[in-house]
Amino acid sequence: MKIPDVAPGGRILGLGHYQPANIVTNDDLAKNMDTNDEWIQSRVGIKERRVAPDSESLEDMATIAGGKALAASGLSPEEVDLVIVATCTLETQIPNASAVVAHRLGIKAPGAFDVNAACAGFCYALATASAAVRGGAARHVLVIGAEKLSQWVDWTDRSTAVIFADGAGAAVVGPSETPGIGPVVWGSAGDKSEAIAIKDRDNFLRQEGQTVFRWATTTLHPVALEACERAGVDPSELAAFVPHQANLRIIEAIARKLGADQAVIARDIVHAGNTSAASIPLALSRMLERGEVRSGGLALLLGFGAGLTYAGQVVEIP
Ligand SMILES: CC(C)(COP(=O)(O)OP(=O)(O)OC[C@H]1O[C@@H](n2cnc3c(N)ncnc32)[C@H](O)[C@@H]1OP(=O)(O)O)[C@@H](O)C(=O)NCCC(=O)NCCS
């Protein structure tokens, strides 16, 4: 047996994102259900969200975000040999999104699989991509978080309709002499699988809001701290904290316990809503685009959601 050449580290080489053009405000929602802007902003922190029309698919959004990440990395499609899409809202189970998106981007016959770890999916996929690069299984990996939650939300259910949204974010991962993606800390709580679920194929996403809120605000900050510790990074060295954009109150609660006062906290949820596996790369890519974070800074990513699942790691911003 021969061991392939391995890379000392993996790093993010480029980021990209895409959001549908259609903006849905809280006042728009209040026209169709018993809710209001004040309640939504104070309980969830969302002012507006993006919702894709029927004509725009999850794969469409993933392809645009992936193409932008590829352009930002400076690589050509031929140089990518693995594509991973993190998603939990495909319209149908097969084919997977990864092979479709790869084909549309002109990436020739890459390994292609989807990851379903719900809102933690991007962090799981990023860790898998980094391991593939470091282990010699792939040279360059396109990792995409893409969701069309609007097709799994009951637009008459005010406990979910005010939260979820559509979008995509992507990263290209490649080899590096020095590590740019820290060790992942991941786990799950299957005993709480009922807390966020789509019960069958004829159903919509339902959640026990308070169960999720309690779990997220009490059990995740140690995961964030452990991800820093395993990367050898003190929270005071972080340039950014980019948690899953679940709910602004959850984000603020975890950020307080992290104690990284100097770090920019991602609050993309205010204008993007909760886009599940897309929210972390979408938020980080938009922060970089707006100049809120700089290339070379360290960002702590922390995904969490249905399963229940969670995963976090420190990355160097490309
Ligand atoms: C969903 C969530 C915002 C609900 O907030 P909450 O404070 O738990 O709200 P409750 O369900 O206890 O309801 C409180 C009151 O607001 C009302 N209410 C619920 N949803 C409402 C809405 N969209 N608009 C207006 N009023 C609403 C309820 O009817 C209730 O009224 P009452 O006190 O007169 O009975 C909150 O539980 C939450 O954010 N959970 C985490 C969800 C999450 O992050 N999910 C994504 C994970 S990836």
The ligand as a Gaussian input file, in Angstrom:
#p B3LYP/6-31G(d) Opt

LIG

0 1
 C      -39.610000      30.656000      18.346000
 C      -39.399000      31.689000      19.465000
 C      -39.003000      33.024000      18.844000
 C      -40.696000      31.861000      20.195000
 O      -40.481000      32.788000      21.250000
 P      -41.020000      32.462000      22.701000
 O      -40.645000      33.584000      23.556000
 O      -40.551000      31.087000      23.070000
 O      -42.559000      32.499000      22.390000
 P      -43.720000      31.562000      22.903000
 O      -43.946000      30.458000      21.935000
 O      -43.532000      31.220000      24.359000
 O      -44.882000      32.592000      22.802000
 C      -44.908000      33.790000      23.570000
 C      -46.101000      34.597000      23.149000
 O      -45.887000      35.155000      21.855000
 C      -46.893000      34.717000      20.942000
 N      -46.264000      34.476000      19.657000
 C      -45.620000      33.359000      19.209000
 N      -45.160000      33.562000      17.973000
 C      -45.513000      34.808000      17.621000
 C      -45.323000      35.588000      16.472000
 N      -44.628000      35.143000      15.391000
 N      -45.802000      36.849000      16.455000
 C      -46.475000      37.339000      17.491000
 N      -46.709000      36.653000      18.627000
 C      -46.218000      35.408000      18.692000
 C      -47.415000      33.432000      21.560000
 O      -48.734000      33.133000      21.131000
 C      -47.375000      33.768000      23.028000
 O      -48.452000      34.599000      23.357000
 P      -49.168000      34.491000      24.812000
 O      -48.091000      34.807000      25.823000
 O      -50.248000      35.507000      24.722000
 O      -49.634000      33.077000      24.907000
 C      -38.285000      31.250000      20.462000
 O      -38.731000      30.139000      21.196000
 C      -37.023000      30.915000      19.788000
 O      -36.392000      31.782000      19.225000
 N      -36.575000      29.648000      19.842000
 C      -35.394000      29.231000      19.146000
 C      -35.785000      28.925000      17.744000
 C      -34.607000      28.824000      16.828000
 O      -33.630000      29.492000      16.988000
 N      -34.752000      27.947000      15.855000
 C      -33.766000      27.754000      14.884000
 C      -32.808000      26.765000      15.356000
 S      -31.683000      26.408000      14.110000

